[in-house]
Amino acid sequence: MMKSVAVIAVPTLSLFEFGVVGEVFGIDRSALNVGLPAFEFTTCTAVPGLMATNAGVSVSIEHDLSAVQDADLVVMAPYSRGTPLPSSVADALQAANDRGARILSVCSGAFALAEAGLLDGRKATTHWKYSQQLAAEYPNIDVDEDVLYVEDGNIITSAGTAAGIDACLYLVREEFGAKAATAIARGMVVPPHRDGGQAQYIDRPVPIRTGDPMEELLVWLSENVDKQFSITELAQRMHMSDRTFARRFRAATGTTPASWITSQRILRAQTLLEDSQLSIDEIAREAGFGHAVLLRHHFQRTLGTSPASYRQAFRGRVLSP
């Protein structure tokens, strides 16, 4: 189980994204009784001391890169692209990868992973502003500039700013289950799950209650995924043609109505598998798939496992006192 987290910082550190990682992993939430440990959270750098950030302030970093040696999760924080990467940081990243540690980069942190050779032959992403540069400088990387985050083996790379939250919560969900991720998200007042394949650059990335009809529809859909409805019925609900509705939906979510609804149904099924005694058939109906065979099909295609295997792996994650 993941218990220790080491964040590698280099000048000029991106303060917001660094804060995101600290918010998720640096706060002791073990008392919530949702399966979260008190992470051993350490920020380290090649030369400890005051470090400049992109916000015009400096932060004091006390620990050197030895903190990376035993960390379960190593996070490469984003930094100014004009800053040369210290060779000791590249060495630390390579050593962490060699021993199989989980590695996460946020935004421009992907360039450090690339320079260390960790992304050769892998899929990766970064902020859409830098994705073409990453692809040009490192042609052996399969750069996907249209997604929020990508997991390839033990490495997760994420896009900028809020996508770092999504990647961190995804990792928490993988390691500790839906309750843990939801508890952190609730405290941060952010959605507990955005699929990594969602587009980076969209008009409205998450549904919020602002009175906008499309956003109200997304909230309604997320609460009624067990029901069956056609695209035409949804378009009529919005007083739009099918074509206009599909275009507006993609602008609001970055994906198609069918894909978005399926992802919400999978999320509902994951929660029920973790937290309920319902059978696979019952969960298929409650999640809107109707039949277990469809649930198994979408589960395998999306998560690479069966509902039964997922339940066995992720159920009962609350730690004993």
N, C-alpha and C positions, 0 to 999 in steps of 0.2 A: 504494500500500500504506500502511496506517495505521502511522505511526511515532511521532507525537507526541500526547500526551494531556494535556489541561488540566482540572483539577478545580476547580470554583468552590465555595467555601465561604462560608457566612454564619453568624452566630451565631443560635441556639445549635446548633452542629454536632453531628450524630448520629455518635458516635465509631465504633461498630461498623461501620456501613455505609460510612463513610469509609475505615475500615481494609480493608474488602473490596475496594474499588476499588484501593487501594494494593497490596494483596496480588496482585491479578491483573495490574495494569499497571505497578506501581512497582518490581518486582524484575527484574533482568537475568537472563533465561533463555536468552539467545542461544547459550550454550555447549551447550545440550541438543540442538542440531542438529535441531530439529523445525519450523523455519521462523519462529521468533519473533525479532523484532529486540530490541535493547535500547531499550525505549520511552523517548523523552524525556518524562519524567513531571513535571508541575509542578502544584503546588497554589497557587491564587491567590484573591484576595479584593478587595473594593472598597477597603478600608483595611488594608494590611498591618500585622502586629503580633500580639499575643497575642489568641487567640479562645477564648471560652468554649465548652464542649461540654456535652452532656447527661449526661456521666459525672462531673462535678464536678472535672474537670481542664481546663487550658487548653493549647492548642497554638499554636506560633509559626508564622505564615504570612508568608513573606518577599516574595512576588511579588504585583504588582497585576494587574488584569484585562487588561493588554497581552499576557499569556501566552495569552489566548484567540484572539488575532487570527490566528495561523497554525496552530493545533492541528488535527490531523486528526479527533480525537475530543474533544468537550467534554462533561464529566460534571457534572451538577448534583447536588451532594451534598445529602442530606436535612438538614432543620433544623427548629427549633421553629416551630410554626405561629403563635406569637404574635409572631414577628419580622418587621417590615416588610421587604419586599424592596427593596434599594437600586435606584434607577432605573438606575444604571450597570451593574448586573448584568443587568437586563432588556435594556438596549441591547446588551450584549456577546452575550447569547443570540440576539437578533434578527439581529445582524451575522453570527454564526456560521451561523445558519440560512440567511440570504440567500446566503452563499457556498457553501452545500451541504455544510458539515461534518456529520459524524455527531454526533448529540447523544443522550446517555443520561441519564435521571434515575432515581434510586433512591428509593423510598418517597415521602416528602413533597416531594422535589425536583420532583415533577410540578407542584406548585402554582407554583413559579417559572416553569416552562415555560408554564403556563397564563396567568399574569399577564403574561408577555412576549408573549402572543398566538400562541405557536407551536403550540398544540394545537387551535385552532379548526378545526372540520370534520374532526378526526382521531379515531381510536380511541386510547384511553390507559387506563392503570390506575395505581393507587397502593395503599398498604396498605389492607386491607379496613376498617380502623377509620376511614379518612378518605375512602373512595370516595364515599359519599353527600354529604359536604361538598363534594368536588370537583365532583360533578355539579350540586349546587345553586348553587354560586358561579359556575360556568362552564357554562351550559346548552348552549353551542355545541360542547362536547366530548362525544364518544361514549364514556362511561366504562364500562369492563367491570370489575366488582369481583370477578369469579370466576377471574381468570387470574393467572399468575405474572409474565408480561411481555407487552408488545404492541409489535410493530414496525409503524410506519406511515410509509412513505417513509424519510427519513433520521433519524427519531426513534424511539428505543426508550424506553418507560417501564416501570418494574418495580415490583412490590409491595415489601413490607418485608423487611428482614433477609436471610434466606437467598435470597429471590428475586433480590436484587441479585447474588448469586453466579451464579445461573442466567443472568441477563441478560448479565453480563460474559462468561461462558463461551460463551454463544450468539454473542455478537459476535466473540469470538476464533475460534470455529469458522467463522463466515462469512468472516472475513478471512484466516485462516491454515490452516484445515482441522482435521480430527478429531485428528490426532496432537498438534497444538499444544494444543488444548483439553484433551485427555486428560492431557497432561504437566502442565499447570497444576493440573488437578483432582486428579491423583495427589499432587502436592506439598501441596495443601490438604486432602487426605483427604476429598474430597467426590465425589459422582457427577459424571461428565463431561457428562451431558445430562439435563435435565428439560424436557419440552415446555412451551412458554409457555402453551398452553391448559389446562394442568393446573390444577385448583382450588387456590386459596390456602389455604383453611381445611379441612384434612383431618387425620385421626387420625395417619397415618404417611406422610409425603410421599415417602420413598425407601426401597427395600428394604435392610435391614441384617440381618446374621446374628445374631439374638438367640435363635433357637430357636422363635420364633413361627411357627406353621404357614403363615399367609398370607405372611409375609415370606420364609420359605423357598421358598414357591411362586414368588414374584416373582423371586427369585434363579435358580431353576431355569428359569423361563420365559425370562429374559433370556439364559440360556446355551443354550437349545434352540429359538430362534425359527425355525430351519430345519425343524422338525417340524410336522406338522399334528395338531391336536386340536380337539375341539368343546368348547363350554361345559359340556355335560353330562359329558364326560370329566374336565374340570378340577374340576367340582363333586364328582364321585365320588372323585377323588383327595383332596379335602378332607373327604370324608364329609359332604357337605351337599347339600341340594336345590338345583336350578338357581337358584331365586329367592333363597334365603339366600346362596348363593355370590355372586351378582351384587351383592347389597346389601353384603356384607362386602368384596368387591373394591373397590367404589366408595368405601367408608369408608377403605380402606387407600391408595388411589391417587388418588381424586378423579375417576376416569373409568371407563368400561365395560371389561370384559375385552377385547372386540374392538378398541376404540380403543387401549388400552395395548399390546396385542400388535402391532398395525399400526405404532405409533410405534417400537417396538423393532426391527421388521423394516426400517423405513425407515432407522433409525440404522445397522443392520448393513449395509444396501446402500450407504449413504453411505461407510462405512469401506472396504468392498471396492472401490468405485469409485475412491476416492482411493489405495488402497495395493496393489491387486492388478492382475494382468494378465488376470483372468477376463473372459469375454465378458458381455454384458448378460443373455443367457439363463442362463449359469452363475450369475451373481450373483442373478438372480431365484430360482433354486432354492436357493442357499446362504442367502438371506435369508428363505426360507419363503413367497415369493409363488408359487412353482411355475412360472409362465409370465411371459415378458417383458412381455406385454400388461398383466398385473395390476400388475407393478412400475411400468410407465410410468404407468398410471392413478393409482396412489396417490402416485407421485412428483409428478406434475403437480398433483394436488389439494392436496397438503400443502406442496410447496416451490415450485410455480409454474414448474417447469422439467422437462426430460426427463433421464433418467439419462445419456444421452450428453453433453448440454450441461453437466450438473453435473460429469461426469468431466473434460471439457475445461477447465472453469473452476477446479476445485479440485485437480487432480492436479499432482504435482511442486512442492509448496510449500516444500520444504526449500531454504533459501537457500544459495547458494554461499559457501564460506569467504572 
